[in-house]
């Protein structure tokens, strides 16, 4: 039998193809985790704990931007439309998001004010002088409505938010459901430890009056029984009225040695004017966690930082 001289070359080529061909697994490709988007950074910090080891949530508002009056950009719309799920506070806080979410048909909307276990506080029941501030709060489009929307400043609400996130993501991504639930347990345990420490730290100064920049700390006040004696404004974007500032200065005089807390996004000159000549320290509270580094333990660190600033100023 006469063999074709090209036969050994063909055999070699076939062998090479088998050797270099990729090995295919019998397993089907796994589904990608949902793309998670949050409205503001404090919500992102909670989501970061729940998605730890699975994915990293994005945030819509840039650091320092106020959710009260944010103007949406085309890039915001693209980011929202590319997300699978959006965790936000609700229309009482991010007014600008309601219509956009209605148009983003492929993005699941989960408002945290409606989450199971979230406690809502009514302004008319708890706010110290809410009913007396209408002289400087004429823009009702920026008002929070009947309920205080700063729900993330309550440790109990933070756990309710985390639970809603874990439940939603477990439903959307069953392959990682066990991890989401495990992360929820870790988050709850870490937050409870920080919360217990904070109560001990605040105990010596809990009765001392403090003054805050805007009416955002009601949940923190209720949880830790803080003595918040007044605030400069209901809406941080609006100048308080002269009558209100005069009343505040009188309260500061009566309070003696006390603290006024401004916020990093706003540095109004009237704060320095109103405390001039008084035994009052000016310090910082940031309800939007602007400078907190992202990580699975970032929200407890954020809460711890708020309490540390209060205790440090009052001491």
TASULKA-V29320 format. One record per pair of residues at least 24 apart in sequence whose C-alpha atoms are under 10 Angstrom apart, sorted by the first residue. I is the first residue (numbers start at 1). J is the second residue. Records with the same first field share a line. If there is no record, write none. Layout:
BEGIN
I = J + J
END
This chain:
BEGIN
30 = 175
31 = 173 + 174 + 175
32 = 173 + 175
33 = 84 + 169 + 172 + 173 + 174 + 175 + 176
34 = 83 + 84 + 85 + 169 + 172 + 173
35 = 80 + 82 + 83 + 84 + 85 + 86 + 107
36 = 80 + 82 + 83 + 84 + 85 + 86 + 87 + 107 + 108 + 165 + 169
37 = 79 + 80 + 81 + 82 + 83 + 84 + 85 + 86 + 87 + 88 + 107 + 109
38 = 80 + 83 + 85 + 86 + 87 + 88 + 89 + 110
39 = 67 + 80 + 86 + 87 + 88 + 89 + 90 + 94 + 97 + 111
40 = 64 + 65 + 66 + 67 + 87 + 88 + 89 + 94 + 288 + 289 + 290
41 = 65 + 287 + 288 + 289 + 290 + 291 + 292 + 294 + 299
42 = 152 + 153 + 158 + 287 + 288 + 289 + 290 + 292 + 294 + 298 + 299 + 302 + 303
43 = 87 + 88 + 89 + 112 + 152 + 158 + 161 + 162 + 288 + 289 + 299
44 = 87 + 88 + 294 + 295 + 298 + 299
45 = 162 + 289 + 292 + 293 + 294 + 295 + 296 + 297 + 298 + 299 + 300 + 301 + 302
46 = 152 + 158 + 159 + 161 + 162 + 163 + 165 + 184 + 187 + 294 + 295 + 296 + 297 + 298 + 299 + 300
47 = 87 + 161 + 162 + 165 + 166 + 184 + 295 + 296 + 299
48 = 162 + 183 + 294 + 295 + 296 + 297 + 298 + 299
49 = 162 + 166 + 180 + 183 + 184 + 186 + 187 + 188 + 294 + 295 + 296 + 297 + 298 + 299 + 300
50 = 162 + 163 + 165 + 166 + 169 + 179 + 180 + 181 + 182 + 183 + 184 + 185 + 186 + 187 + 296
51 = 165 + 166 + 169 + 176 + 179 + 180 + 181 + 183 + 184 + 296
52 = 179 + 180 + 182 + 183 + 184 + 295 + 296 + 297
53 = 176 + 179 + 180 + 183 + 296
54 = 176 + 179 + 180
56 = 294 + 295
57 = 83 + 85 + 86 + 87
58 = 83 + 86
59 = 86 + 87 + 88
60 = 86 + 88
62 = 290
63 = 265 + 288 + 289 + 290 + 291
64 = 263 + 264 + 265 + 266 + 286 + 287 + 288 + 289 + 290 + 291
65 = 265 + 288 + 290
66 = 93 + 94 + 236 + 237 + 265 + 266 + 288
67 = 93 + 94 + 95 + 96 + 97 + 142 + 288
68 = 92 + 93 + 94 + 95 + 96 + 141 + 142 + 143 + 144 + 235 + 236 + 237
69 = 93 + 94 + 95 + 96 + 141 + 142 + 235 + 236 + 237
70 = 94 + 95 + 96 + 97
71 = 96 + 97
72 = 96 + 97 + 100
76 = 100
77 = 101 + 103 + 104
78 = 104
80 = 104 + 106 + 107
81 = 105 + 106 + 107
82 = 106 + 107
83 = 107 + 108
84 = 108 + 109 + 172
85 = 109 + 110 + 165 + 168 + 169 + 172
86 = 110 + 111
87 = 111 + 112 + 161 + 164 + 165 + 168
88 = 112 + 113 + 161
89 = 113 + 114 + 115 + 149 + 150 + 151 + 152 + 161
90 = 114 + 149
91 = 144 + 145 + 149
92 = 141 + 142 + 143 + 144 + 145 + 146 + 147 + 148 + 149 + 150
93 = 142 + 143 + 144 + 145 + 147 + 148 + 149 + 150 + 151
94 = 142 + 144 + 149
95 = 141 + 142 + 143 + 144
108 = 168 + 172
110 = 164 + 165 + 168
111 = 161 + 164
112 = 149 + 151 + 152 + 157 + 158 + 160 + 161 + 162 + 164 + 165
113 = 147 + 148 + 149 + 150 + 151 + 152 + 157 + 160 + 161
114 = 161 + 164
115 = 157 + 160 + 161 + 162 + 163 + 164 + 165
116 = 157 + 160 + 161 + 163 + 164
117 = 156 + 157 + 158 + 159 + 160 + 161 + 163 + 164
118 = 151 + 152 + 154 + 156 + 157 + 158 + 159 + 160 + 161 + 163 + 164
119 = 151 + 154 + 156 + 157 + 160 + 219
120 = 146 + 147 + 148 + 149 + 150 + 151 + 157 + 219
121 = 146 + 147 + 148 + 149 + 150 + 151 + 218 + 219 + 222
122 = 146 + 147 + 148 + 149 + 218
123 = 147 + 148 + 149 + 215 + 218
124 = 148
126 = 218 + 219 + 221 + 222
127 = 215 + 216 + 217 + 218 + 228 + 230
128 = 215 + 218 + 228 + 229 + 230 + 231
129 = 215 + 229 + 230 + 231 + 234
130 = 215 + 230 + 231 + 233 + 234
132 = 244
133 = 232 + 233 + 234 + 240 + 241 + 243 + 244
134 = 234 + 240 + 241 + 244
135 = 240 + 241 + 242 + 243 + 244
136 = 232 + 233 + 234 + 235 + 238 + 239 + 240 + 241 + 242 + 243 + 244
137 = 233 + 234 + 235 + 238 + 239 + 240 + 241
138 = 235 + 238
139 = 235 + 238
140 = 235
142 = 234 + 235 + 236 + 237 + 238
143 = 234 + 235
144 = 234 + 235
148 = 215 + 216 + 217 + 218 + 219
149 = 216 + 218 + 219
150 = 215 + 216 + 217 + 218 + 219 + 220 + 287 + 288
151 = 216 + 217 + 218 + 219 + 220
152 = 217 + 219 + 220 + 287 + 288 + 299 + 303
153 = 216 + 217 + 218 + 219 + 220 + 221 + 223 + 287 + 288 + 302 + 303 + 306
154 = 217 + 218 + 219 + 220 + 221 + 222 + 223 + 224 + 303
155 = 188 + 191 + 192 + 194 + 195 + 219 + 220 + 223 + 224 + 299 + 300 + 303
156 = 188 + 191 + 192 + 195 + 219 + 223
157 = 219
158 = 187 + 188 + 191 + 299 + 300
159 = 184 + 185 + 187 + 188 + 189 + 191 + 192
160 = 188
162 = 187 + 188
163 = 187 + 188
183 = 296
186 = 296 + 297
187 = 296 + 297 + 298 + 299 + 300
188 = 300
190 = 297 + 299 + 300 + 301
191 = 297 + 299 + 300 + 301 + 303 + 304
192 = 300
193 = 300
194 = 300 + 301 + 303 + 304
195 = 223 + 224 + 300 + 303 + 304 + 307
197 = 304 + 307
198 = 224 + 303 + 304 + 305 + 306 + 307 + 308 + 311
199 = 223 + 224 + 225 + 307
201 = 307 + 308 + 310 + 311 + 312
202 = 226 + 307 + 308 + 310 + 311 + 312 + 314
203 = 311
204 = 311 + 314 + 315
205 = 310 + 311 + 312 + 313 + 314 + 315
206 = 310 + 311 + 314
208 = 255 + 256 + 257 + 258 + 259 + 314 + 315
209 = 251 + 252 + 255 + 256 + 257 + 258 + 259 + 260 + 314
210 = 252 + 255 + 257 + 258 + 259 + 260 + 261 + 280 + 281 + 310 + 313 + 314
211 = 248 + 251 + 252 + 255 + 258 + 259 + 260 + 261 + 262 + 280 + 282
212 = 259 + 260 + 261 + 262 + 263 + 282 + 283 + 284 + 285
213 = 260 + 261 + 262 + 263 + 266 + 267 + 268 + 271 + 284 + 285
214 = 261 + 262 + 263
216 = 287
217 = 285 + 287
220 = 303 + 306 + 307
224 = 307
226 = 310
228 = 259 + 260
229 = 255
230 = 260
231 = 260 + 261 + 262
232 = 260 + 261 + 262 + 270 + 271
236 = 263 + 265 + 266 + 268
237 = 266
239 = 268 + 270
240 = 270
245 = 270 + 271 + 273 + 274
246 = 274
248 = 274 + 275
249 = 273 + 274 + 275 + 276 + 278
250 = 274
252 = 278 + 279 + 280
253 = 277 + 278 + 279 + 280
255 = 279 + 280
256 = 280
257 = 281 + 314
258 = 282 + 313 + 314 + 315
259 = 283 + 284 + 310 + 313 + 314 + 315
260 = 284 + 285 + 310 + 313 + 314
261 = 285 + 286 + 309 + 310 + 313
262 = 286
263 = 287 + 288
264 = 288 + 289 + 290 + 291
265 = 290
280 = 313 + 314
281 = 313 + 314
282 = 313
283 = 309 + 310 + 312 + 313 + 314
284 = 309 + 310 + 313
285 = 309 + 310
END
